[in-house]
Amino acid sequence: MRRDHQPIENDSDTTGYTFHFQISNRGARQACSVKVQAPSIQDATTFFRQNWATIELMARDGLA
């Protein structure tokens, strides 16, 4: 998993963190990413991990 740090123009208290991951789909890997707005990388990582089930479901629905 790779994380990119990109500032968001709207709010100075939060930053956008992009998490890149791969999902296996019918024997092939598919690259996916999700952007999380949070005040720190630790908060963004916690949010990503706590919501992984929903993120994975949305990613798989997008592949179908």
mmCIF file as gemmi writes it, N, C-alpha and C atoms, coordinates in Angstrom:
data_model
loop_
_atom_site.group_PDB
_atom_site.id
_atom_site.type_symbol
_atom_site.label_atom_id
_atom_site.label_alt_id
_atom_site.label_comp_id
_atom_site.label_asym_id
_atom_site.label_entity_id
_atom_site.label_seq_id
_atom_site.pdbx_PDB_ins_code
_atom_site.Cartn_x
_atom_site.Cartn_y
_atom_site.Cartn_z
_atom_site.occupancy
_atom_site.B_iso_or_equiv
_atom_site.pdbx_formal_charge
_atom_site.auth_seq_id
_atom_site.auth_asym_id
_atom_site.pdbx_PDB_model_num
ATOM 1 N N . MET Axp A 1 ? 0.84 -1.157 0 1 0 ? 1 A 1
ATOM 2 C CA . MET Axp A 1 ? 0 0 0 1 0 ? 1 A 1
ATOM 3 C C . MET Axp A 1 ? 0.892 1.229 0 1 0 ? 1 A 1
ATOM 4 N N . ARG Axp A 2 ? 0.572 2.192 -0.832 1 0 ? 2 A 1
ATOM 5 C CA . ARG Axp A 2 ? 1.349 3.414 -0.933 1 0 ? 2 A 1
ATOM 6 C C . ARG Axp A 2 ? 0.482 4.585 -0.493 1 0 ? 2 A 1
ATOM 7 N N . ARG Axp A 3 ? 1.063 5.573 0.165 1 0 ? 3 A 1
ATOM 8 C CA . ARG Axp A 3 ? 0.329 6.753 0.611 1 0 ? 3 A 1
ATOM 9 C C . ARG Axp A 3 ? 0.956 7.998 0.005 1 0 ? 3 A 1
ATOM 10 N N . ASP Axp A 4 ? 0.106 8.836 -0.584 1 0 ? 4 A 1
ATOM 11 C CA . ASP Axp A 4 ? 0.57 10.106 -1.131 1 0 ? 4 A 1
ATOM 12 C C . ASP Axp A 4 ? -0.002 11.23 -0.292 1 0 ? 4 A 1
ATOM 13 N N . HIS Axp A 5 ? 0.778 12.262 -0.086 1 0 ? 5 A 1
ATOM 14 C CA . HIS Axp A 5 ? 0.366 13.413 0.696 1 0 ? 5 A 1
ATOM 15 C C . HIS Axp A 5 ? 0.142 14.573 -0.268 1 0 ? 5 A 1
ATOM 16 N N . GLN Axp A 6 ? -1.099 15.09 -0.286 1 0 ? 6 A 1
ATOM 17 C CA . GLN Axp A 6 ? -1.425 16.206 -1.171 1 0 ? 6 A 1
ATOM 18 C C . GLN Axp A 6 ? -2.254 17.222 -0.387 1 0 ? 6 A 1
ATOM 19 N N . PRO Axp A 7 ? -1.821 18.479 -0.318 1 0 ? 7 A 1
ATOM 20 C CA . PRO Axp A 7 ? -2.597 19.487 0.404 1 0 ? 7 A 1
ATOM 21 C C . PRO Axp A 7 ? -3.945 19.742 -0.271 1 0 ? 7 A 1
ATOM 22 N N . ILE Axp A 8 ? -4.937 20.057 0.554 1 0 ? 8 A 1
ATOM 23 C CA . ILE Axp A 8 ? -6.257 20.422 0.058 1 0 ? 8 A 1
ATOM 24 C C . ILE Axp A 8 ? -6.413 21.924 0.234 1 0 ? 8 A 1
ATOM 25 N N . GLU Axp A 9 ? -6.926 22.591 -0.774 1 0 ? 9 A 1
ATOM 26 C CA . GLU Axp A 9 ? -7.017 24.046 -0.769 1 0 ? 9 A 1
ATOM 27 C C . GLU Axp A 9 ? -8.107 24.575 0.159 1 0 ? 9 A 1
ATOM 28 N N . ASN Axp A 10 ? -9.19 23.827 0.363 1 0 ? 10 A 1
ATOM 29 C CA . ASN Axp A 10 ? -10.36 24.331 1.08 1 0 ? 10 A 1
ATOM 30 C C . ASN Axp A 10 ? -10.16 24.503 2.575 1 0 ? 10 A 1
ATOM 31 N N . ASP Axp A 11 ? -9.488 23.596 3.23 1 0 ? 11 A 1
ATOM 32 C CA . ASP Axp A 11 ? -9.417 23.591 4.686 1 0 ? 11 A 1
ATOM 33 C C . ASP Axp A 11 ? -7.968 23.43 5.139 1 0 ? 11 A 1
ATOM 34 N N . SER Axp A 12 ? -7.484 24.383 5.918 1 0 ? 12 A 1
ATOM 35 C CA . SER Axp A 12 ? -6.082 24.331 6.338 1 0 ? 12 A 1
ATOM 36 C C . SER Axp A 12 ? -5.847 23.324 7.466 1 0 ? 12 A 1
ATOM 37 N N . ASP Axp A 13 ? -6.92 22.815 8.102 1 0 ? 13 A 1
ATOM 38 C CA . ASP Axp A 13 ? -6.762 21.868 9.208 1 0 ? 13 A 1
ATOM 39 C C . ASP Axp A 13 ? -6.661 20.424 8.737 1 0 ? 13 A 1
ATOM 40 N N . THR Axp A 14 ? -7.052 20.147 7.501 1 0 ? 14 A 1
ATOM 41 C CA . THR Axp A 14 ? -6.993 18.777 7.01 1 0 ? 14 A 1
ATOM 42 C C . THR Axp A 14 ? -6.139 18.698 5.759 1 0 ? 14 A 1
ATOM 43 N N . THR Axp A 15 ? -5.673 17.503 5.496 1 0 ? 15 A 1
ATOM 44 C CA . THR Axp A 15 ? -4.87 17.223 4.313 1 0 ? 15 A 1
ATOM 45 C C . THR Axp A 15 ? -5.436 15.981 3.666 1 0 ? 15 A 1
ATOM 46 N N . GLY Axp A 16 ? -5.294 15.882 2.357 1 0 ? 16 A 1
ATOM 47 C CA . GLY Axp A 16 ? -5.759 14.697 1.653 1 0 ? 16 A 1
ATOM 48 C C . GLY Axp A 16 ? -4.647 13.668 1.566 1 0 ? 16 A 1
ATOM 49 N N . TYR Axp A 17 ? -4.932 12.455 1.985 1 0 ? 17 A 1
ATOM 50 C CA . TYR Axp A 17 ? -3.983 11.345 1.899 1 0 ? 17 A 1
ATOM 51 C C . TYR Axp A 17 ? -4.592 10.305 0.969 1 0 ? 17 A 1
ATOM 52 N N . THR Axp A 18 ? -3.847 9.911 -0.052 1 0 ? 18 A 1
ATOM 53 C CA . THR Axp A 18 ? -4.33 8.929 -1.006 1 0 ? 18 A 1
ATOM 54 C C . THR Axp A 18 ? -3.685 7.591 -0.715 1 0 ? 18 A 1
ATOM 55 N N . PHE Axp A 19 ? -4.518 6.58 -0.511 1 0 ? 19 A 1
ATOM 56 C CA . PHE Axp A 19 ? -4.063 5.22 -0.261 1 0 ? 19 A 1
ATOM 57 C C . PHE Axp A 19 ? -4.247 4.419 -1.543 1 0 ? 19 A 1
ATOM 58 N N . HIS Axp A 20 ? -3.175 3.798 -2.017 1 0 ? 20 A 1
ATOM 59 C CA . HIS Axp A 20 ? -3.207 2.969 -3.22 1 0 ? 20 A 1
ATOM 60 C C . HIS Axp A 20 ? -3.133 1.509 -2.787 1 0 ? 20 A 1
ATOM 61 N N . PHE Axp A 21 ? -3.955 0.668 -3.395 1 0 ? 21 A 1
ATOM 62 C CA . PHE Axp A 21 ? -3.965 -0.748 -3.057 1 0 ? 21 A 1
ATOM 63 C C . PHE Axp A 21 ? -4.381 -1.549 -4.284 1 0 ? 21 A 1
ATOM 64 N N . GLN Axp A 22 ? -4.224 -2.857 -4.21 1 0 ? 22 A 1
ATOM 65 C CA . GLN Axp A 22 ? -4.605 -3.748 -5.304 1 0 ? 22 A 1
ATOM 66 C C . GLN Axp A 22 ? -5.63 -4.745 -4.815 1 0 ? 22 A 1
ATOM 67 N N . ILE Axp A 23 ? -6.558 -5.092 -5.71 1 0 ? 23 A 1
ATOM 68 C CA . ILE Axp A 23 ? -7.569 -6.102 -5.421 1 0 ? 23 A 1
ATOM 69 C C . ILE Axp A 23 ? -7.483 -7.162 -6.505 1 0 ? 23 A 1
ATOM 70 N N . SER Axp A 24 ? -7.575 -8.419 -6.09 1 0 ? 24 A 1
ATOM 71 C CA . SER Axp A 24 ? -7.577 -9.518 -7.039 1 0 ? 24 A 1
ATOM 72 C C . SER Axp A 24 ? -8.984 -9.669 -7.599 1 0 ? 24 A 1
ATOM 73 N N . ASN Axp A 25 ? -9.072 -9.726 -8.922 1 0 ? 25 A 1
ATOM 74 C CA . ASN Axp A 25 ? -10.362 -9.833 -9.596 1 0 ? 25 A 1
ATOM 75 C C . ASN Axp A 25 ? -10.251 -10.855 -10.716 1 0 ? 25 A 1
ATOM 76 N N . ARG Axp A 26 ? -10.86 -12.021 -10.533 1 0 ? 26 A 1
ATOM 77 C CA . ARG Axp A 26 ? -10.84 -13.084 -11.538 1 0 ? 26 A 1
ATOM 78 C C . ARG Axp A 26 ? -9.417 -13.463 -11.94 1 0 ? 26 A 1
ATOM 79 N N . GLY Axp A 27 ? -8.553 -13.588 -10.961 1 0 ? 27 A 1
ATOM 80 C CA . GLY Axp A 27 ? -7.183 -14.005 -11.222 1 0 ? 27 A 1
ATOM 81 C C . GLY Axp A 27 ? -6.25 -12.886 -11.637 1 0 ? 27 A 1
ATOM 82 N N . ALA Axp A 28 ? -6.751 -11.683 -11.808 1 0 ? 28 A 1
ATOM 83 C CA . ALA Axp A 28 ? -5.918 -10.537 -12.185 1 0 ? 28 A 1
ATOM 84 C C . ALA Axp A 28 ? -5.943 -9.508 -11.056 1 0 ? 28 A 1
ATOM 85 N N . ARG Axp A 29 ? -4.881 -8.739 -10.966 1 0 ? 29 A 1
ATOM 86 C CA . ARG Axp A 29 ? -4.835 -7.673 -9.964 1 0 ? 29 A 1
ATOM 87 C C . ARG Axp A 29 ? -5.307 -6.369 -10.578 1 0 ? 29 A 1
ATOM 88 N N . GLN Axp A 30 ? -6.057 -5.631 -9.781 1 0 ? 30 A 1
ATOM 89 C CA . GLN Axp A 30 ? -6.579 -4.338 -10.228 1 0 ? 30 A 1
ATOM 90 C C . GLN Axp A 30 ? -6.113 -3.266 -9.256 1 0 ? 30 A 1
ATOM 91 N N . ALA Axp A 31 ? -5.533 -2.203 -9.77 1 0 ? 31 A 1
ATOM 92 C CA . ALA Axp A 31 ? -5.068 -1.102 -8.932 1 0 ? 31 A 1
ATOM 93 C C . ALA Axp A 31 ? -6.246 -0.219 -8.543 1 0 ? 31 A 1
ATOM 94 N N . CYS Axp A 32 ? -6.284 0.196 -7.282 1 0 ? 32 A 1
ATOM 95 C CA . CYS Axp A 32 ? -7.344 1.056 -6.766 1 0 ? 32 A 1
ATOM 96 C C . CYS Axp A 32 ? -6.715 2.116 -5.863 1 0 ? 32 A 1
ATOM 97 N N . SER Axp A 33 ? -7.459 3.178 -5.612 1 0 ? 33 A 1
ATOM 98 C CA . SER Axp A 33 ? -6.997 4.191 -4.669 1 0 ? 33 A 1
ATOM 99 C C . SER Axp A 33 ? -8.199 4.87 -4.023 1 0 ? 33 A 1
ATOM 100 N N . VAL Axp A 34 ? -7.978 5.378 -2.834 1 0 ? 34 A 1
ATOM 101 C CA . VAL Axp A 34 ? -9.006 6.112 -2.112 1 0 ? 34 A 1
ATOM 102 C C . VAL Axp A 34 ? -8.335 7.301 -1.422 1 0 ? 34 A 1
ATOM 103 N N . LYS Axp A 35 ? -9.003 8.451 -1.441 1 0 ? 35 A 1
ATOM 104 C CA . LYS Axp A 35 ? -8.457 9.653 -0.821 1 0 ? 35 A 1
ATOM 105 C C . LYS Axp A 35 ? -9.183 9.909 0.492 1 0 ? 35 A 1
ATOM 106 N N . VAL Axp A 36 ? -8.414 10.117 1.562 1 0 ? 36 A 1
ATOM 107 C CA . VAL Axp A 36 ? -8.948 10.354 2.89 1 0 ? 36 A 1
ATOM 108 C C . VAL Axp A 36 ? -8.504 11.739 3.347 1 0 ? 36 A 1
ATOM 109 N N . GLN Axp A 37 ? -9.455 12.549 3.823 1 0 ? 37 A 1
ATOM 110 C CA . GLN Axp A 37 ? -9.119 13.862 4.368 1 0 ? 37 A 1
ATOM 111 C C . GLN Axp A 37 ? -9.019 13.731 5.879 1 0 ? 37 A 1
ATOM 112 N N . ALA Axp A 38 ? -7.882 14.11 6.424 1 0 ? 38 A 1
ATOM 113 C CA . ALA Axp A 38 ? -7.647 13.983 7.862 1 0 ? 38 A 1
ATOM 114 C C . ALA Axp A 38 ? -6.573 14.978 8.281 1 0 ? 38 A 1
ATOM 115 N N . PRO Axp A 39 ? -6.525 15.291 9.574 1 0 ? 39 A 1
ATOM 116 C CA . PRO Axp A 39 ? -5.512 16.231 10.062 1 0 ? 39 A 1
ATOM 117 C C . PRO Axp A 39 ? -4.103 15.657 10.096 1 0 ? 39 A 1
ATOM 118 N N . SER Axp A 40 ? -3.969 14.323 10.117 1 0 ? 40 A 1
ATOM 119 C CA . SER Axp A 40 ? -2.635 13.711 10.151 1 0 ? 40 A 1
ATOM 120 C C . SER Axp A 40 ? -2.667 12.36 9.447 1 0 ? 40 A 1
ATOM 121 N N . ILE Axp A 41 ? -1.484 11.85 9.11 1 0 ? 41 A 1
ATOM 122 C CA . ILE Axp A 41 ? -1.391 10.545 8.451 1 0 ? 41 A 1
ATOM 123 C C . ILE Axp A 41 ? -1.872 9.446 9.394 1 0 ? 41 A 1
ATOM 124 N N . GLN Axp A 42 ? -1.645 9.61 10.688 1 0 ? 42 A 1
ATOM 125 C CA . GLN Axp A 42 ? -2.107 8.607 11.646 1 0 ? 42 A 1
ATOM 126 C C . GLN Axp A 42 ? -3.63 8.529 11.653 1 0 ? 42 A 1
ATOM 127 N N . ASP Axp A 43 ? -4.301 9.683 11.63 1 0 ? 43 A 1
ATOM 128 C CA . ASP Axp A 43 ? -5.761 9.708 11.598 1 0 ? 43 A 1
ATOM 129 C C . ASP Axp A 43 ? -6.286 9.13 10.287 1 0 ? 43 A 1
ATOM 130 N N . ALA Axp A 44 ? -5.62 9.45 9.186 1 0 ? 44 A 1
ATOM 131 C CA . ALA Axp A 44 ? -6.036 8.931 7.885 1 0 ? 44 A 1
ATOM 132 C C . ALA Axp A 44 ? -5.868 7.413 7.833 1 0 ? 44 A 1
ATOM 133 N N . THR Axp A 45 ? -4.759 6.911 8.354 1 0 ? 45 A 1
ATOM 134 C CA . THR Axp A 45 ? -4.52 5.47 8.376 1 0 ? 45 A 1
ATOM 135 C C . THR Axp A 45 ? -5.541 4.76 9.254 1 0 ? 45 A 1
ATOM 136 N N . THR Axp A 46 ? -5.843 5.323 10.402 1 0 ? 46 A 1
ATOM 137 C CA . THR Axp A 46 ? -6.853 4.736 11.292 1 0 ? 46 A 1
ATOM 138 C C . THR Axp A 46 ? -8.204 4.679 10.602 1 0 ? 46 A 1
ATOM 139 N N . PHE Axp A 47 ? -8.587 5.77 9.953 1 0 ? 47 A 1
ATOM 140 C CA . PHE Axp A 47 ? -9.863 5.805 9.229 1 0 ? 47 A 1
ATOM 141 C C . PHE Axp A 47 ? -9.888 4.753 8.13 1 0 ? 47 A 1
ATOM 142 N N . PHE Axp A 48 ? -8.806 4.667 7.369 1 0 ? 48 A 1
ATOM 143 C CA . PHE Axp A 48 ? -8.712 3.699 6.274 1 0 ? 48 A 1
ATOM 144 C C . PHE Axp A 48 ? -8.868 2.273 6.803 1 0 ? 48 A 1
ATOM 145 N N . ARG Axp A 49 ? -8.179 1.95 7.852 1 0 ? 49 A 1
ATOM 146 C CA . ARG Axp A 49 ? -8.229 0.588 8.406 1 0 ? 49 A 1
ATOM 147 C C . ARG Axp A 49 ? -9.592 0.268 9.015 1 0 ? 49 A 1
ATOM 148 N N . GLN Axp A 50 ? -10.184 1.227 9.716 1 0 ? 50 A 1
ATOM 149 C CA . GLN Axp A 50 ? -11.493 0.999 10.333 1 0 ? 50 A 1
ATOM 150 C C . GLN Axp A 50 ? -12.59 0.828 9.29 1 0 ? 50 A 1
ATOM 151 N N . ASN Axp A 51 ? -12.418 1.427 8.13 1 0 ? 51 A 1
ATOM 152 C CA . ASN Axp A 51 ? -13.436 1.383 7.084 1 0 ? 51 A 1
ATOM 153 C C . ASN Axp A 51 ? -13.048 0.493 5.912 1 0 ? 51 A 1
ATOM 154 N N . TRP Axp A 52 ? -12.051 -0.383 6.121 1 0 ? 52 A 1
ATOM 155 C CA . TRP Axp A 52 ? -11.559 -1.222 5.041 1 0 ? 52 A 1
ATOM 156 C C . TRP Axp A 52 ? -12.662 -2.072 4.422 1 0 ? 52 A 1
ATOM 157 N N . ALA Axp A 53 ? -13.551 -2.652 5.222 1 0 ? 53 A 1
ATOM 158 C CA . ALA Axp A 53 ? -14.603 -3.516 4.676 1 0 ? 53 A 1
ATOM 159 C C . ALA Axp A 53 ? -15.477 -2.752 3.68 1 0 ? 53 A 1
ATOM 160 N N . THR Axp A 54 ? -15.843 -1.538 4.003 1 0 ? 54 A 1
ATOM 161 C CA . THR Axp A 54 ? -16.662 -0.71 3.103 1 0 ? 54 A 1
ATOM 162 C C . THR Axp A 54 ? -15.864 -0.29 1.879 1 0 ? 54 A 1
ATOM 163 N N . ILE Axp A 55 ? -14.612 0.088 2.077 1 0 ? 55 A 1
ATOM 164 C CA . ILE Axp A 55 ? -13.756 0.5 0.959 1 0 ? 55 A 1
ATOM 165 C C . ILE Axp A 55 ? -13.572 -0.656 -0.021 1 0 ? 55 A 1
ATOM 166 N N . GLU Axp A 56 ? -13.314 -1.848 0.51 1 0 ? 56 A 1
ATOM 167 C CA . GLU Axp A 56 ? -13.127 -3.012 -0.351 1 0 ? 56 A 1
ATOM 168 C C . GLU Axp A 56 ? -14.411 -3.336 -1.111 1 0 ? 56 A 1
ATOM 169 N N . LEU Axp A 57 ? -15.546 -3.276 -0.45 1 0 ? 57 A 1
ATOM 170 C CA . LEU Axp A 57 ? -16.823 -3.548 -1.105 1 0 ? 57 A 1
ATOM 171 C C . LEU Axp A 57 ? -17.084 -2.553 -2.239 1 0 ? 57 A 1
ATOM 172 N N . MET Axp A 58 ? -16.827 -1.286 -1.991 1 0 ? 58 A 1
ATOM 173 C CA . MET Axp A 58 ? -17.016 -0.263 -3.029 1 0 ? 58 A 1
ATOM 174 C C . MET Axp A 58 ? -16.069 -0.491 -4.199 1 0 ? 58 A 1
ATOM 175 N N . ALA Axp A 59 ? -14.823 -0.855 -3.905 1 0 ? 59 A 1
ATOM 176 C CA . ALA Axp A 59 ? -13.853 -1.111 -4.969 1 0 ? 59 A 1
ATOM 177 C C . ALA Axp A 59 ? -14.276 -2.305 -5.816 1 0 ? 59 A 1
ATOM 178 N N . ARG Axp A 60 ? -14.723 -3.371 -5.16 1 0 ? 60 A 1
ATOM 179 C CA . ARG Axp A 60 ? -15.169 -4.56 -5.902 1 0 ? 60 A 1
ATOM 180 C C . ARG Axp A 60 ? -16.42 -4.271 -6.726 1 0 ? 60 A 1
ATOM 181 N N . ASP Axp A 61 ? -17.339 -3.468 -6.199 1 0 ? 61 A 1
ATOM 182 C CA . ASP Axp A 61 ? -18.522 -3.073 -6.963 1 0 ? 61 A 1
ATOM 183 C C . ASP Axp A 61 ? -18.119 -2.276 -8.199 1 0 ? 61 A 1
ATOM 184 N N . GLY Axp A 62 ? -17.094 -1.451 -8.055 1 0 ? 62 A 1
ATOM 185 C CA . GLY Axp A 62 ? -16.604 -0.661 -9.178 1 0 ? 62 A 1
ATOM 186 C C . GLY Axp A 62 ? -15.962 -1.511 -10.279 1 0 ? 62 A 1
ATOM 187 N N . LEU Axp A 63 ? -15.433 -2.662 -9.883 1 0 ? 63 A 1
ATOM 188 C CA . LEU Axp A 63 ? -14.808 -3.554 -10.852 1 0 ? 63 A 1
ATOM 189 C C . LEU Axp A 63 ? -15.83 -4.408 -11.601 1 0 ? 63 A 1
ATOM 190 N N . ALA Axp A 64 ? -16.994 -4.6 -10.991 1 0 ? 64 A 1
ATOM 191 C CA . ALA Axp A 64 ? -18.015 -5.474 -11.592 1 0 ? 64 A 1
ATOM 192 C C . ALA Axp A 64 ? -18.673 -4.848 -12.816 1 0 ? 64 A 1
